[in-house]
């Protein structure tokens, strides 16, 4: 099933504490990014729309300790796990409750970017909002974009 634009907008609002969040269509779901760095996916695996936050081996323990579900799917008869976890249910209620989890996702994205840079891959542009998020400061609220009218 496809993930709705409304859910993508809601999740961007939840994650906005770490910087301006952008949602981009991806295989029937959405990819969410801050400053060009992927921090989350929105995918419906048949159980409803879900937010999956980026993590890595260094940060995974925080998600596991909170009992968060890891992203898994079946491919060629075997289960495949990916370094994305669903946040705790209560974090989906408000941006302040989501903020610590969003910071972990951003930290995972920044670490992935640093690893790419070490391999010689050009890094994404770092903005003031990203620097503030790394320092643990909340980002300034993002002004909502006005939806475009469809042309027939």
TIBABA-796008 format. One record per residue (C-alpha): residue number from 1; residue in one letter; x, y, z. Coordinates in pm, 1 decimal. Layout:
# TIBABA-796008
SITE marlo dose        u        v        w
SITE   NUM    A        X        Y        Z
...
END
This chain:
# TIBABA-796008
SITE marlo dose        u        v        w
SITE     1    X      0.0      0.0      0.0
SITE     2    X    107.4    356.0    -65.1
SITE     3    X    186.4    592.3    221.1
SITE     4    X    -20.6    912.3    220.2
SITE     5    X    117.1   1262.3    171.8
SITE     6    X    -65.1   1362.3    492.1
SITE     7    X    131.6   1106.3    694.4
SITE     8    X    455.8   1224.7    530.6
SITE     9    X    375.1   1585.0    626.9
SITE    10    X    289.0   1480.3    983.9
SITE    11    X    617.7   1290.4   1020.6
SITE    12    X    813.1   1586.6    880.8
SITE    13    X    649.0   1802.3   1148.9
SITE    14    X    753.0   1547.3   1414.2
SITE    15    X   1114.1   1545.3   1290.6
SITE    16    X   1146.4   1922.1   1233.8
SITE    17    X   1325.2   1965.5   1567.7
SITE    18    X   1650.4   1854.0   1400.8
SITE    19    X   1610.8   2078.1   1096.8
SITE    20    X   1389.1   2141.7    797.4
SITE    21    X   1254.5   1804.0    689.4
SITE    22    X   1186.9   1721.0    323.8
SITE    23    X    975.1   1429.5    205.1
SITE    24    X   1043.5   1263.9   -130.3
SITE    25    X    847.0    979.9   -293.0
SITE    26    X   1023.1    644.5   -278.9
SITE    27    X    884.2    306.4   -396.5
SITE    28    X    527.1    364.5   -274.9
SITE    29    X    654.5    523.7     44.2
SITE    30    X    858.0    830.8    129.9
SITE    31    X   1215.2    912.5    217.3
SITE    32    X   1259.5   1187.7    475.9
SITE    33    X   1574.4   1395.0    481.6
SITE    34    X   1731.8   1687.6    663.6
SITE    35    X   1990.8   1890.2    472.2
SITE    36    X   1998.4   1625.0    201.4
SITE    37    X   2075.2   1344.2    447.4
SITE    38    X   1829.8   1057.7    470.5
SITE    39    X   1707.4   1015.2    828.1
SITE    40    X   1387.1    813.4    788.3
SITE    41    X   1159.5    611.1    563.8
SITE    42    X    780.9    595.4    559.5
SITE    43    X    671.8    253.2    442.1
SITE    44    X    356.7     44.5    469.8
SITE    45    X    448.4   -322.8    501.5
SITE    46    X     83.1   -424.0    515.7
SITE    47    X     32.4   -323.3    881.2
SITE    48    X    -31.5     45.1    815.9
SITE    49    X    185.2    349.6    759.6
SITE    50    X    500.1    345.0    973.4
SITE    51    X    792.7    574.5   1037.2
SITE    52    X   1132.3    401.0   1030.0
SITE    53    X   1426.2    601.8   1165.9
SITE    54    X   1781.4    555.8   1043.0
SITE    55    X   2031.2    408.5   1287.5
SITE    56    X   2361.5    224.8   1276.9
SITE    57    X   2552.6    -31.8   1480.1
SITE    58    X   2676.7    237.3   1723.4
SITE    59    X   2327.8    376.4   1798.1
SITE    60    X   2109.3     66.8   1762.9
SITE    61    X   2121.4    -16.6   2135.7
SITE    62    X   1907.6    288.3   2227.4
SITE    63    X   1629.3    165.7   1998.1
SITE    64    X   1660.9   -192.6   2120.6
SITE    65    X   1654.8    -82.8   2487.6
SITE    66    X   1326.6    101.3   2422.7
SITE    67    X   1176.7   -210.9   2263.5
SITE    68    X   1155.7    -55.0   1917.1
SITE    69    X   1082.0   -275.7   1618.3
SITE    70    X   1352.9   -317.4   1354.1
SITE    71    X   1267.7   -284.8    983.8
SITE    72    X   1250.1   -631.6    829.4
SITE    73    X   1125.5   -769.9    501.7
SITE    74    X   1128.7  -1101.7    322.4
SITE    75    X   1338.0  -1146.0      9.8
SITE    76    X   1394.9  -1472.4   -177.6
SITE    77    X   1257.5  -1675.8    111.1
SITE    78    X   1468.9  -1521.0    387.6
SITE    79    X   1423.6  -1233.2    631.2
SITE    80    X   1638.8   -927.0    572.3
SITE    81    X   1694.8   -665.6    844.1
SITE    82    X   1789.2   -304.6    778.2
SITE    83    X   1936.7    -40.4   1011.8
SITE    84    X   1604.3    141.5   1051.6
SITE    85    X   1383.6    116.8   1360.5
SITE    86    X   1032.7    236.1   1439.4
SITE    87    X   1036.9    493.0   1721.2
SITE    88    X    846.7    419.4   2042.7
SITE    89    X    469.2    463.1   1998.8
SITE    90    X    455.6    761.1   2237.7
SITE    91    X    713.7    946.1   2024.2
SITE    92    X    459.4    951.6   1740.6
SITE    93    X    235.4   1171.6   1959.8
SITE    94    X    440.3   1493.6   1956.6
SITE    95    X    755.0   1662.1   1828.2
SITE    96    X    905.7   1701.8   2178.9
SITE    97    X    870.1   1326.0   2242.3
SITE    98    X   1017.0   1251.4   1898.6
SITE    99    X   1314.9   1487.3   1937.0
SITE   100    X   1559.3   1245.2   2107.6
SITE   101    X   1483.1    978.7   1844.7
SITE   102    X   1513.4   1228.9   1560.5
SITE   103    X   1852.7   1334.0   1699.0
SITE   104    X   1968.2    971.3   1693.3
SITE   105    X   1853.7    936.5   1331.1
SITE   106    X   2035.3   1257.5   1236.9
SITE   107    X   2346.4   1137.7   1420.4
SITE   108    X   2335.4    811.6   1221.4
SITE   109    X   2305.3   1011.2    897.7
SITE   110    X   2597.2   1236.0    996.5
SITE   111    X   2811.2    932.4   1081.0
SITE   112    X   2723.2    773.4    745.1
SITE   113    X   2819.5   1099.2    574.5
SITE   114    X   3152.8   1105.5    761.3
SITE   115    X   3222.4    746.9    651.2
SITE   116    X   3149.4    843.1    289.4
SITE   117    X   3378.9   1145.4    319.8
SITE   118    X   3656.7    920.1    447.6
SITE   119    X   3611.1    714.0    130.8
SITE   120    X   3626.0   1027.4    -85.6
SITE   121    X   3252.4   1068.7   -153.5
SITE   122    X   3135.6   1432.5   -163.5
SITE   123    X   2934.7   1516.3    156.3
SITE   124    X   2594.9   1686.7    167.9
SITE   125    X   2577.9   2056.2    247.7
SITE   126    X   2567.2   2126.8    623.5
SITE   127    X   2335.0   2411.9    717.9
SITE   128    X   2293.8   2615.9   1033.6
SITE   129    X   1995.3   2398.5   1132.8
SITE   130    X   2207.8   2083.2   1117.5
SITE   131    X   2483.5   2242.6   1323.6
SITE   132    X   2226.7   2346.3   1586.9
SITE   133    X   2080.0   1995.0   1595.9
SITE   134    X   2426.6   1843.2   1642.8
SITE   135    X   2476.7   2081.9   1936.0
SITE   136    X   2144.6   1967.2   2089.1
SITE   137    X   1965.1   2295.2   2020.5
SITE   138    X   1612.8   2286.5   1878.2
SITE   139    X   1572.2   2409.6   1523.1
SITE   140    X   1358.7   2709.3   1442.3
SITE   141    X   1007.2   2619.1   1326.4
SITE   142    X    972.0   2574.1    952.0
SITE   143    X    706.0   2772.1    772.2
SITE   144    X    453.2   2540.3    606.7
SITE   145    X    457.9   2541.5    228.4
SITE   146    X    136.8   2635.6     52.9
SITE   147    X      8.6   2341.0   -151.9
SITE   148    X      4.8   2390.5   -527.0
SITE   149    X   -321.7   2376.3   -715.1
SITE   150    X   -347.6   2092.3   -960.0
SITE   151    X   -367.9   2180.5  -1327.0
SITE   152    X   -620.1   1991.8  -1537.3
END
